[in-house]
Amino acid sequence: MYIYNVTLNVEQSVHKEWLIWIESHINEVLKTGRFTNARLTEVLVEDEFQARTYSIQFAAQTREDLDNYYKFEAKNLRKESEKKFGDKVLAFRTELKLIREFYPANVSN
């Protein structure tokens, strides 16, 4: 599994509007069929400019799914955010490859 992680710094002046908008945007990304699910999380950090930081993690089953997202959909979907929020929302993107998941073992007394 591959995780496409987008970390976003959102200025306070557009925060409420962005938070509503991002839910529909995430659904648009999922409609591409390239990802199996997405998680929206808030990064718990203090920001000197009182901006809010979020991370969106999109899970792709294959590298090909992720590459096809970049090739066919990413550019247009990114433009939507840039057009609506400009430099009030800054994005940083990373890719992660899941190696192994760990879960707590059942402990018997």
Beta strands, then each sheet from edge to edge (+ up, - down):
strand 1: 2-10
strand 2: 37-43
strand 3: 52-60
strand 4: 89-97
sheet 1: 2+ 3- 1+ 4-
end
